[in-house]
Amino acid sequence: MKISWWKITAIVLVLYSIVAGFLIDVPRLPILHETIRNLFFHVTMWFSMIMLLIVSLVNGIRYLGKADMHYDIIAEESARVGIVFGILGLITGSIWAKNTWGAWWVNDAKLNGAAASMLVYFAYILLRGSMDDEHKRARISAVYSIFAFSLMLVFIMILPRLTDSLHPGNGGNPGFGRYDLDNTMRMVFYPAVIGWMLMAVWIVNIRVRIRKIANQFG
């Protein structure tokens, strides 16, 4: 079985980011201390989630234009895998919050917005499951995904910047890159982002292929 270069790259970068993420020296910052290592895991989960939800949105729109079920399958599987990465982002974020803010969950605009975004996309999955006609399901889901993605942008990118937020880069707090993401951390963080994104695409690719085989023989 031939393995594409990007799949090998995904494996190498993810393994590198996991090992280096635990072993490299990191800035000794007040409050954060060693927990800053979670940047390599928590943030990369969210970047991968956003990338997959963009893929879902684009392919939903492509379905509306061409009525090709291929695009609907990609849209659905991208959303499903994106939700998994979103849940992993919530879990890693909750662990980080416990060790820096003293609680598993705090009343923070970005935390609440992230949870609300996941609920919106859970509704996307429930909506799809409520309809039997595949083309009707694809059309309505594609329209809903536009609504869902727009809400997500409001919840996790716009509102946190307009209100008080403990997250770096929001509510007047400087972002990591402006004051403490040193060159050593960048050498792990950026490969981690690329590696996890490629891994996310790989998972979606496998799920799409399984769906097509199931549709062919089902």
ABEGO torsion letter per residue (X at the ends): XBBBAAAAAAAAAAAAAAAAAAABBBBBBBGAEAAAAAAAAAAAAAAAAAAAAAAAAAAAAAAAAAGBAAAAAAAAAAAAAAAAAAAAAAAAAAAAAAAAAGBABBBBAAAAAAAAAAAAAAAAAAAAAABABAAAAAAAAAAAAAAAAAAAAAAAAAAAAABBBABBGBGGBBBAAAAABBAAAAAAAAAAAAAAAAAAAAAAAAAAAAAAAAAAAX
